[in-house]
Amino acid sequence: MKNGNLTWLDILRLGLVQTALGSIVVLSTSVLNRVLAVELALPTMAAGFLVALHYVVQLTRPRWGYSSDVGGRRTVWIIGGIGVLGIGAVLAAVAVALYAVQQTAATLLAITAFILIGGGVAASGTSLLALLTVYTEAARRPAAAATVWLMMIAGFVVTTITVGRFLDPYSPARLVTIFAIVSALALIVTIVAVAGVEKKLKARCSPVQASPPEAARQRFKAAFAEIWGEQTARQFTIFVFVSMLAFSLQDLILEPFAGLVFAMTPGETTRLSGTQHAGVFAGMLLTGALGSLLIRKYPRCMQVFCISGCLLSASALLLLAWSATIGPGWPLDNTVAFLGFGNGMFAVAAIGSMMGLAGVGRANREGTRMGIWGAAQAIAFGLGGFLGTAMVDLARHVIHDADRAYAIVFAAEGLLFIAAAFLASQISLRSLLPADRPSRGLEPATIMGD
Protein backbone atom coordinates (compact mmCIF):
# COMPACT_ATOMS: atom_id res chain seq x y z
CA MET A 1 0.00 0.00 0.00
CA LYS A 2 1.34 3.44 -0.93
CA ASN A 3 1.62 6.20 1.66
CA GLY A 4 -1.40 8.46 1.68
CA ASN A 5 -3.88 5.78 0.60
CA LEU A 6 -6.96 4.74 2.54
CA THR A 7 -6.76 1.43 4.39
CA TRP A 8 -9.75 -0.92 4.36
CA LEU A 9 -10.54 0.20 7.91
CA ASP A 10 -10.58 3.83 6.69
CA ILE A 11 -12.90 2.90 3.82
CA LEU A 12 -15.27 1.14 6.21
CA ARG A 13 -15.23 4.17 8.49
CA LEU A 14 -16.11 6.49 5.61
CA GLY A 15 -18.76 4.00 4.53
CA LEU A 16 -20.44 4.62 7.89
CA VAL A 17 -21.03 8.19 6.70
CA GLN A 18 -23.00 6.78 3.77
CA THR A 19 -24.94 4.62 6.24
CA ALA A 20 -25.75 7.70 8.32
CA LEU A 21 -26.71 9.68 5.21
CA GLY A 22 -28.91 6.84 3.95
CA SER A 23 -30.69 6.50 7.30
CA ILE A 24 -31.83 10.13 7.25
CA VAL A 25 -32.67 10.20 3.55
CA VAL A 26 -34.87 7.09 3.71
CA LEU A 27 -36.87 8.66 6.56
CA SER A 28 -37.32 11.86 4.60
CA THR A 29 -38.29 10.28 1.28
CA SER A 30 -40.02 7.06 2.32
CA VAL A 31 -41.57 7.33 5.78
CA LEU A 32 -42.71 10.92 5.33
CA ASN A 33 -44.24 10.10 1.94
CA ARG A 34 -46.45 7.46 3.55
CA VAL A 35 -47.50 9.80 6.38
CA LEU A 36 -48.36 12.58 3.95
CA ALA A 37 -50.40 10.30 1.72
CA VAL A 38 -52.14 8.14 4.36
CA GLU A 39 -52.28 9.84 7.76
CA LEU A 40 -52.71 13.36 6.32
CA ALA A 41 -54.61 12.21 3.19
CA LEU A 42 -52.71 14.66 0.98
CA PRO A 43 -52.40 14.14 -2.80
CA THR A 44 -49.41 11.99 -3.74
CA MET A 45 -48.29 14.95 -5.83
CA ALA A 46 -47.45 16.81 -2.60
CA ALA A 47 -44.92 14.19 -1.57
CA GLY A 48 -43.65 13.95 -5.13
CA PHE A 49 -43.06 17.70 -5.24
CA LEU A 50 -41.05 17.68 -2.01
CA VAL A 51 -38.88 14.75 -3.11
CA ALA A 52 -38.32 16.41 -6.51
CA LEU A 53 -37.40 19.64 -4.70
CA HIS A 54 -34.60 17.95 -2.76
CA TYR A 55 -33.20 16.64 -6.06
CA VAL A 56 -33.40 20.11 -7.63
CA VAL A 57 -31.38 21.54 -4.74
CA GLN A 58 -28.69 18.95 -5.44
CA LEU A 59 -27.88 20.83 -8.63
CA THR A 60 -25.61 22.77 -6.25
CA ARG A 61 -23.31 19.73 -5.99
CA PRO A 62 -20.63 21.23 -8.30
CA ARG A 63 -20.44 24.32 -6.06
CA TRP A 64 -20.07 22.23 -2.90
CA GLY A 65 -17.41 20.09 -4.56
CA TYR A 66 -15.53 23.18 -5.70
CA SER A 67 -15.63 24.61 -2.17
CA SER A 68 -14.13 21.43 -0.74
CA ASP A 69 -11.43 21.51 -3.45
CA VAL A 70 -10.43 25.08 -2.68
CA GLY A 71 -10.66 24.78 1.10
CA GLY A 72 -8.73 21.53 1.13
CA ARG A 73 -10.70 20.28 4.18
CA ARG A 74 -13.45 17.93 3.07
CA THR A 75 -14.20 16.66 6.60
CA VAL A 76 -15.80 19.98 7.52
CA TRP A 77 -18.20 19.77 4.57
CA ILE A 78 -19.03 16.13 5.32
CA ILE A 79 -19.94 16.79 8.96
CA GLY A 80 -21.66 20.08 8.18
CA GLY A 81 -23.69 18.47 5.38
CA ILE A 82 -24.92 15.64 7.64
CA GLY A 83 -25.82 18.21 10.28
CA VAL A 84 -27.86 20.27 7.82
CA LEU A 85 -29.47 17.10 6.47
CA GLY A 86 -30.51 16.08 9.99
CA ILE A 87 -31.93 19.52 10.75
CA GLY A 88 -33.92 19.39 7.52
CA ALA A 89 -35.33 15.95 8.38
CA VAL A 90 -36.43 17.08 11.85
CA LEU A 91 -38.04 20.22 10.44
CA ALA A 92 -39.89 18.06 7.90
CA ALA A 93 -41.30 15.95 10.74
CA VAL A 94 -42.28 19.12 12.62
CA ALA A 95 -44.04 20.35 9.47
CA VAL A 96 -46.10 17.14 9.43
CA ALA A 97 -47.04 17.65 13.09
CA LEU A 98 -47.90 21.30 12.40
CA TYR A 99 -50.14 20.49 9.44
CA ALA A 100 -53.22 19.79 11.58
CA VAL A 101 -52.88 23.22 13.21
CA GLN A 102 -51.69 25.56 10.45
CA GLN A 103 -51.54 24.23 6.92
CA THR A 104 -49.88 27.25 5.29
CA ALA A 105 -47.08 27.43 7.86
CA ALA A 106 -46.63 23.65 7.64
CA THR A 107 -46.31 23.79 3.88
CA LEU A 108 -43.70 26.56 3.98
CA LEU A 109 -41.78 24.72 6.69
CA ALA A 110 -41.85 21.49 4.66
CA ILE A 111 -40.46 23.28 1.61
CA THR A 112 -37.69 24.83 3.72
CA ALA A 113 -36.94 21.43 5.26
CA PHE A 114 -36.54 19.66 1.91
CA ILE A 115 -34.31 22.46 0.63
CA LEU A 116 -32.06 21.78 3.64
CA ILE A 117 -32.27 18.03 3.02
CA GLY A 118 -31.14 18.46 -0.59
CA GLY A 119 -28.36 20.84 0.39
CA GLY A 120 -27.14 18.53 3.15
CA VAL A 121 -27.03 15.52 0.84
CA ALA A 122 -25.20 17.56 -1.82
CA ALA A 123 -22.56 18.95 0.55
CA SER A 124 -21.82 15.75 2.49
CA GLY A 125 -22.19 13.22 -0.33
CA THR A 126 -20.06 15.14 -2.84
CA SER A 127 -17.27 15.86 -0.34
CA LEU A 128 -17.24 12.24 0.89
CA LEU A 129 -16.87 10.86 -2.66
CA ALA A 130 -14.15 13.39 -3.41
CA LEU A 131 -12.24 12.32 -0.28
CA LEU A 132 -12.56 8.66 -1.27
CA THR A 133 -11.43 9.47 -4.80
CA VAL A 134 -8.29 11.35 -3.77
CA TYR A 135 -7.01 8.77 -1.31
CA THR A 136 -8.24 5.37 -2.56
CA GLU A 137 -5.72 3.28 -4.46
CA ALA A 138 -6.88 2.65 -8.05
CA ALA A 139 -7.05 -1.13 -7.60
CA ARG A 140 -9.31 -0.75 -4.57
CA ARG A 141 -11.81 1.65 -6.12
CA PRO A 142 -14.29 -0.98 -7.41
CA ALA A 143 -14.47 -2.69 -4.02
CA ALA A 144 -14.51 0.67 -2.21
CA ALA A 145 -17.41 1.87 -4.36
CA ALA A 146 -19.32 -1.36 -3.67
CA THR A 147 -18.58 -1.13 0.05
CA VAL A 148 -19.79 2.42 0.63
CA TRP A 149 -22.92 1.94 -1.48
CA LEU A 150 -23.82 -1.33 0.23
CA MET A 151 -23.37 0.41 3.56
CA MET A 152 -25.75 3.15 2.44
CA ILE A 153 -28.34 0.54 1.43
CA ALA A 154 -27.78 -1.11 4.81
CA GLY A 155 -28.68 2.24 6.34
CA PHE A 156 -31.94 2.18 4.38
CA VAL A 157 -32.80 -1.32 5.54
CA VAL A 158 -31.84 -1.02 9.22
CA THR A 159 -33.53 2.36 9.63
CA THR A 160 -36.84 1.39 8.01
CA ILE A 161 -37.08 -1.87 9.98
CA THR A 162 -36.18 -0.22 13.30
CA VAL A 163 -38.30 2.89 12.83
CA GLY A 164 -41.20 0.74 11.66
CA ARG A 165 -41.20 -1.01 15.05
CA PHE A 166 -41.06 2.18 17.12
CA LEU A 167 -43.40 4.34 15.05
CA ASP A 168 -46.54 2.40 16.08
CA PRO A 169 -48.86 3.57 17.48
CA TYR A 170 -48.39 6.61 15.24
CA SER A 171 -48.54 10.13 16.57
CA PRO A 172 -46.97 13.36 15.25
CA ALA A 173 -44.99 13.78 18.48
CA ARG A 174 -43.58 10.25 18.15
CA LEU A 175 -42.63 10.97 14.53
CA VAL A 176 -40.69 14.12 15.50
CA THR A 177 -38.95 12.31 18.36
CA ILE A 178 -37.85 9.41 16.15
CA PHE A 179 -36.57 11.76 13.43
CA ALA A 180 -34.62 13.76 16.02
CA ILE A 181 -33.04 10.63 17.53
CA VAL A 182 -32.06 9.16 14.13
CA SER A 183 -30.62 12.50 12.96
CA ALA A 184 -28.61 12.94 16.17
CA LEU A 185 -27.26 9.39 15.98
CA ALA A 186 -26.35 9.88 12.32
CA LEU A 187 -24.40 13.05 13.15
CA ILE A 188 -22.56 11.31 16.01
CA VAL A 189 -21.69 8.33 13.79
CA THR A 190 -20.40 10.72 11.10
CA ILE A 191 -18.21 12.69 13.51
CA VAL A 192 -16.70 9.50 14.95
CA ALA A 193 -16.27 7.93 11.50
CA VAL A 194 -14.33 10.83 9.93
CA ALA A 195 -12.41 11.93 13.03
CA GLY A 196 -8.73 12.16 12.19
CA VAL A 197 -8.95 10.32 8.86
CA GLU A 198 -8.23 13.25 6.55
CA LYS A 199 -5.57 14.67 8.88
CA LYS A 200 -3.79 11.32 9.00
CA LEU A 201 -3.91 10.96 5.21
CA LYS A 202 -2.56 14.46 4.60
CA ALA A 203 0.29 13.84 7.03
CA ARG A 204 1.36 10.81 4.95
CA CYS A 205 1.05 12.64 1.61
CA SER A 206 3.57 14.73 -0.23
CA PRO A 207 3.06 18.52 -0.06
CA VAL A 208 1.67 18.54 -3.61
CA GLN A 209 -0.98 15.99 -2.70
CA ALA A 210 -1.75 17.47 0.69
CA SER A 211 -2.90 20.86 -0.58
CA PRO A 212 -4.81 21.83 -3.72
CA PRO A 213 -2.78 23.48 -6.50
CA GLU A 214 -3.08 27.21 -6.94
CA ALA A 215 -4.89 26.66 -10.26
CA ALA A 216 -7.77 25.05 -8.34
CA ARG A 217 -8.40 28.36 -6.56
CA GLN A 218 -9.73 30.17 -9.62
CA ARG A 219 -13.36 31.25 -9.60
CA PHE A 220 -16.05 28.58 -9.65
CA LYS A 221 -17.46 29.57 -13.06
CA ALA A 222 -14.03 29.36 -14.65
CA ALA A 223 -13.31 26.00 -13.00
CA PHE A 224 -16.70 24.64 -14.09
CA ALA A 225 -16.21 25.87 -17.67
CA GLU A 226 -12.73 24.33 -17.85
CA ILE A 227 -13.98 20.93 -16.70
CA TRP A 228 -16.98 21.06 -19.04
CA GLY A 229 -14.55 21.81 -21.84
CA GLU A 230 -12.83 18.45 -21.26
CA GLN A 231 -14.28 16.02 -23.77
CA THR A 232 -14.18 12.97 -21.52
CA ALA A 233 -15.66 14.78 -18.52
CA ARG A 234 -18.51 16.03 -20.72
CA GLN A 235 -19.06 12.58 -22.25
CA PHE A 236 -19.13 10.97 -18.83
CA THR A 237 -21.66 13.55 -17.58
CA ILE A 238 -24.00 12.66 -20.44
CA PHE A 239 -23.50 8.95 -19.74
CA VAL A 240 -24.29 9.44 -16.04
CA PHE A 241 -27.49 11.30 -16.87
CA VAL A 242 -28.76 8.78 -19.44
CA SER A 243 -27.85 5.70 -17.40
CA MET A 244 -29.24 7.03 -14.12
CA LEU A 245 -32.43 8.13 -15.88
CA ALA A 246 -32.87 4.58 -17.16
CA PHE A 247 -31.97 3.28 -13.69
CA SER A 248 -34.64 5.37 -11.93
CA LEU A 249 -37.52 5.19 -14.42
CA GLN A 250 -38.82 1.89 -13.05
CA ASP A 251 -38.62 2.88 -9.36
CA LEU A 252 -42.26 3.90 -8.96
CA ILE A 253 -43.90 1.62 -11.53
CA LEU A 254 -42.56 -1.87 -10.77
CA GLU A 255 -44.82 -2.61 -7.80
CA PRO A 256 -47.99 -1.15 -9.41
CA PHE A 257 -47.15 -3.22 -12.51
CA ALA A 258 -46.92 -6.40 -10.44
CA GLY A 259 -50.23 -5.59 -8.75
CA LEU A 260 -52.16 -4.73 -11.91
CA VAL A 261 -50.75 -7.24 -14.38
CA PHE A 262 -49.86 -10.14 -12.05
CA ALA A 263 -52.58 -9.54 -9.42
CA MET A 264 -50.03 -9.51 -6.59
CA THR A 265 -51.05 -8.36 -3.12
CA PRO A 266 -49.29 -5.41 -1.40
CA GLY A 267 -47.27 -7.89 0.68
CA GLU A 268 -46.23 -9.81 -2.43
CA THR A 269 -45.15 -6.67 -4.28
CA THR A 270 -43.15 -5.57 -1.23
CA ARG A 271 -41.35 -8.92 -1.23
CA LEU A 272 -40.78 -8.48 -4.97
CA SER A 273 -39.03 -5.19 -4.23
CA GLY A 274 -36.91 -7.06 -1.69
CA THR A 275 -35.99 -9.58 -4.39
CA GLN A 276 -34.82 -6.74 -6.61
CA HIS A 277 -32.68 -5.29 -3.79
CA ALA A 278 -31.16 -8.72 -3.19
CA GLY A 279 -30.19 -8.81 -6.86
CA VAL A 280 -28.65 -5.34 -6.54
CA PHE A 281 -26.60 -6.53 -3.56
CA ALA A 282 -25.36 -9.55 -5.50
CA GLY A 283 -24.42 -7.45 -8.54
CA MET A 284 -22.58 -4.92 -6.41
CA LEU A 285 -20.68 -7.52 -4.43
CA LEU A 286 -19.59 -9.49 -7.50
CA THR A 287 -18.56 -6.43 -9.49
CA GLY A 288 -16.70 -4.86 -6.59
CA ALA A 289 -14.78 -8.06 -5.86
CA LEU A 290 -13.99 -8.94 -9.48
CA GLY A 291 -13.12 -5.34 -10.33
CA SER A 292 -10.51 -5.13 -7.58
CA LEU A 293 -9.04 -8.49 -8.58
CA LEU A 294 -8.91 -7.83 -12.32
CA ILE A 295 -8.27 -4.11 -12.73
CA ARG A 296 -4.46 -4.32 -12.66
CA LYS A 297 -4.21 -7.16 -15.17
CA TYR A 298 -7.22 -6.15 -17.29
CA PRO A 299 -7.34 -2.34 -17.24
CA ARG A 300 -10.57 -2.14 -19.26
CA CYS A 301 -12.55 -4.36 -16.88
CA MET A 302 -14.51 -1.49 -15.28
CA GLN A 303 -15.61 -0.26 -18.67
CA VAL A 304 -16.64 -3.82 -19.57
CA PHE A 305 -18.59 -4.16 -16.31
CA CYS A 306 -20.27 -0.82 -16.90
CA ILE A 307 -21.38 -1.78 -20.41
CA SER A 308 -22.35 -5.30 -19.29
CA GLY A 309 -24.45 -3.97 -16.40
CA CYS A 310 -26.33 -1.63 -18.74
CA LEU A 311 -26.96 -4.43 -21.25
CA LEU A 312 -28.08 -6.88 -18.56
CA SER A 313 -30.46 -4.25 -17.19
CA ALA A 314 -31.77 -3.61 -20.70
CA SER A 315 -32.32 -7.33 -21.24
CA ALA A 316 -34.23 -7.64 -17.96
CA LEU A 317 -36.43 -4.67 -18.83
CA LEU A 318 -37.20 -6.13 -22.26
CA LEU A 319 -38.12 -9.40 -20.52
CA LEU A 320 -40.43 -7.44 -18.22
CA ALA A 321 -42.03 -5.88 -21.29
CA TRP A 322 -42.57 -9.37 -22.69
CA SER A 323 -43.93 -10.62 -19.36
CA ALA A 324 -46.63 -7.93 -19.49
CA THR A 325 -48.08 -9.60 -22.55
CA ILE A 326 -48.13 -13.01 -20.83
CA GLY A 327 -49.17 -12.18 -17.24
CA PRO A 328 -49.43 -14.71 -14.38
CA GLY A 329 -47.29 -17.74 -15.00
CA TRP A 330 -44.24 -15.74 -16.00
CA PRO A 331 -41.29 -16.14 -13.52
CA LEU A 332 -41.51 -12.52 -12.41
CA ASP A 333 -39.35 -13.00 -9.30
CA ASN A 334 -36.46 -14.30 -11.39
CA THR A 335 -36.80 -11.49 -13.91
CA VAL A 336 -36.79 -8.83 -11.20
CA ALA A 337 -33.77 -10.44 -9.50
CA PHE A 338 -32.02 -10.37 -12.90
CA LEU A 339 -32.87 -6.67 -13.24
CA GLY A 340 -31.47 -5.98 -9.78
CA PHE A 341 -28.26 -7.85 -10.57
CA GLY A 342 -27.71 -5.82 -13.76
CA ASN A 343 -28.48 -2.59 -11.87
CA GLY A 344 -25.98 -3.48 -9.14
CA MET A 345 -23.24 -4.34 -11.64
CA PHE A 346 -23.79 -1.12 -13.57
CA ALA A 347 -24.00 1.04 -10.44
CA VAL A 348 -20.71 -0.11 -8.89
CA ALA A 349 -18.89 0.05 -12.23
CA ALA A 350 -20.21 3.56 -12.87
CA ILE A 351 -19.33 4.80 -9.37
CA GLY A 352 -15.90 3.17 -9.49
CA SER A 353 -15.26 4.76 -12.88
CA MET A 354 -16.49 8.08 -11.54
CA MET A 355 -14.02 7.88 -8.67
CA GLY A 356 -11.21 7.19 -11.13
CA LEU A 357 -12.11 9.89 -13.64
CA ALA A 358 -12.55 12.56 -10.96
CA GLY A 359 -8.84 12.40 -10.13
CA VAL A 360 -7.59 12.54 -13.72
CA GLY A 361 -7.26 15.77 -15.65
CA ARG A 362 -6.16 19.34 -15.26
CA ALA A 363 -5.82 21.01 -11.84
CA ASN A 364 -6.98 17.99 -9.78
CA ARG A 365 -10.50 19.24 -9.10
CA GLU A 366 -11.93 16.00 -7.75
CA GLY A 367 -14.73 17.63 -5.78
CA THR A 368 -15.87 19.82 -8.66
CA ARG A 369 -15.95 16.89 -11.09
CA MET A 370 -17.81 14.74 -8.57
CA GLY A 371 -20.24 17.60 -8.11
CA ILE A 372 -20.94 17.89 -11.82
CA TRP A 373 -21.61 14.17 -12.13
CA GLY A 374 -23.63 14.18 -8.91
CA ALA A 375 -25.78 16.98 -10.29
CA ALA A 376 -26.39 14.99 -13.48
CA GLN A 377 -27.39 12.02 -11.35
CA ALA A 378 -29.74 14.16 -9.23
CA ILE A 379 -31.47 15.56 -12.32
CA ALA A 380 -31.90 12.03 -13.68
CA PHE A 381 -33.32 10.71 -10.40
CA GLY A 382 -35.65 13.67 -10.05
CA LEU A 383 -36.99 13.20 -13.58
CA GLY A 384 -36.95 9.41 -13.54
CA GLY A 385 -39.64 8.74 -10.97
CA PHE A 386 -41.97 11.33 -12.46
CA LEU A 387 -41.39 10.38 -16.10
CA GLY A 388 -41.87 6.66 -15.41
CA THR A 389 -45.32 7.19 -13.94
CA ALA A 390 -46.23 9.84 -16.53
CA MET A 391 -45.26 7.53 -19.40
CA VAL A 392 -47.45 4.75 -18.01
CA ASP A 393 -50.41 7.10 -17.52
CA LEU A 394 -50.00 8.50 -21.04
CA ALA A 395 -49.70 5.06 -22.63
CA ARG A 396 -52.77 3.81 -20.75
CA HIS A 397 -54.72 6.86 -21.84
CA VAL A 398 -53.79 6.35 -25.48
CA ILE A 399 -54.14 2.58 -25.86
CA HIS A 400 -56.57 1.83 -22.98
CA ASP A 401 -54.65 -1.33 -22.01
CA ALA A 402 -52.58 -1.45 -18.82
CA ASP A 403 -50.62 -4.57 -19.87
CA ARG A 404 -49.48 -3.07 -23.18
CA ALA A 405 -48.86 0.31 -21.55
CA TYR A 406 -46.38 -1.18 -19.08
CA ALA A 407 -44.82 -3.25 -21.87
CA ILE A 408 -44.18 -0.11 -23.92
CA VAL A 409 -42.64 1.78 -20.99
CA PHE A 410 -40.38 -1.10 -19.91
CA ALA A 411 -39.24 -1.54 -23.52
CA ALA A 412 -38.44 2.19 -23.74
CA GLU A 413 -36.40 1.96 -20.53
CA GLY A 414 -34.51 -1.01 -21.96
CA LEU A 415 -33.63 0.98 -25.07
CA LEU A 416 -32.40 3.81 -22.85
CA PHE A 417 -30.04 1.41 -21.10
CA ILE A 418 -28.76 0.23 -24.49
CA ALA A 419 -28.05 3.86 -25.35
CA ALA A 420 -26.19 4.22 -22.03
CA ALA A 421 -24.08 1.14 -22.86
CA PHE A 422 -23.15 2.71 -26.20
CA LEU A 423 -22.17 5.97 -24.48
CA ALA A 424 -20.01 4.07 -21.99
CA SER A 425 -18.21 2.32 -24.84
CA GLN A 426 -17.27 5.68 -26.38
CA ILE A 427 -15.62 7.20 -23.30
CA SER A 428 -11.85 7.69 -23.53
CA LEU A 429 -9.40 9.19 -21.07
CA ARG A 430 -6.80 10.25 -23.59
CA SER A 431 -8.23 13.74 -24.12
CA LEU A 432 -8.07 14.45 -20.37
CA LEU A 433 -4.32 14.13 -20.09
CA PRO A 434 -2.11 16.97 -21.32
CA ALA A 435 1.24 15.80 -22.61
CA ASP A 436 3.22 17.65 -19.94
CA ARG A 437 1.30 16.54 -16.90
CA PRO A 438 0.95 13.04 -15.41
CA SER A 439 -2.23 12.09 -13.55
CA ARG A 440 -0.65 12.09 -10.06
CA GLY A 441 0.43 8.49 -10.18
CA LEU A 442 -2.87 7.11 -11.55
CA GLU A 443 -2.92 4.98 -14.64
CA PRO A 444 -5.68 6.36 -16.87
CA ALA A 445 -6.21 3.09 -18.65
CA THR A 446 -7.21 1.42 -15.39
CA ILE A 447 -10.39 3.45 -15.10
CA MET A 448 -12.52 3.33 -18.23
CA GLY A 449 -10.11 2.12 -20.85
CA ASP A 450 -8.25 3.80 -23.61
C-alpha positions, 0 to 999 in steps of 0.5 A: 500500500502506498503512503497516503492511501486509505486502508480498508478500515478507513474505507469502512469508516467512511462507509459509515457516513454513507450509512448515516446519510442513507438512514436520514434520507430514507426517513425523509423520502419514504416514511414521510411520503407514507405519512403525507399520503395516508395519515394526512390524506394529501395528494401523492403529488405533494410528496412527489413535489417535495422529493423532486425539490430535494433533487433540484437543490442537489444541482448545487453539488458542483459548487459544494465540490468546488468549495471542498477543493479550494478549502482543502478540508473535506471533513468539515463539509461532510460533517456540516452536510450531515448536520444540515441534512438532519436539521432538515429531516427534523423540520420536515417531521415538525411540518407534518405535526404542524399540518393539523394546526396551520396548513400554510405554515406547515407547507412553507416549513416542509419546503424549507426542510426539503431544501435543507435536506437536498443541500445537506445531501449535496454537501456531504455526499459530494465531499465524501466521494471526493475524499474517497477518490483522492485517497483510494488506491486505483485497484481498490476503487471498485471494491470501495465503491461497492462497500460504501454503497452497500453500507448506504443501502444497509442504512436504508434497511436497518432504519426502516425496519427499526423505525417501523417497530417504534413508530406504532402507534403513530402520533406526530410527536412520536414521529418528530422524536424518532426523526430527532433521535435518528438524525442525532445518531447519524451526526454522532456516527459521522463525527466519529467515522471521519475523526482524524482520517483526513488529517492522518492521510494528509500527514502521509502525503507529499506537499503537492498531494496534501494541498490543492494546487493554486490553479484550483483556486480560480473562480467557480465559473471558470473552473466549471467551464474548464472541466466542461470543456474536457471532452471525456468529462462532458461525455461521462456527464452525459453517460451518467445522466442517461444511465441514471435516468434509465436506472430510476424510471422503473422505481415507482412503476414496478410494484404497481405493474406487479399488482395490476398485471400479475394480481399480486397483493401489497405484501407480495409486491413488497417482497418483490421489491426485496428480491430486486434489492437482493439482486442489486446486492449480488451485482454490487458484491460481485462487481466490486470483488472482481473489479478489484481483482482484475483491474491491474491485469485487465485495465478495461474491466470497469468499462466492460462491467459498466457496459455489461451492467447496462446491457443486462439491465436492458435485457431484464427490462425487455423481458419485463415488457414481454412478461406484461403480454403473458401475465401470471405464470411468467417467472416474475421473481427471477426477472426482477432479480435479474434486473437488480443484478444488472443494476448493481453491476452497472451502479458499482462500475459507474461509481468506481469509474467516476471515482477514477475519472474525478482524479484525472485531468487538469488542476486535480478538481476531484470535488468539482468533477464529482459535483458535476456528475452528482448533479447529473445524477440528481437531475436524472433521479428527479426526472426518472420517478416522475417520467416513469409514472407519466409515461405509463399514464400517457400510454394507458390513456392512449391505448386503454390497455394497462398490460401493453402500456407497461410493456411499452414503458419497460421496452423504452427503458430497456432501449435507454439502457442500451443507449447508455451502454453505447455511451459508456463504450465511447468514453476515452481518457486520452483527451483528459491528459495533457502531454506535460502533466501526469495524472498524479500516479494514476494509470488512466487506462485502469479506469474506463479504458483507452 
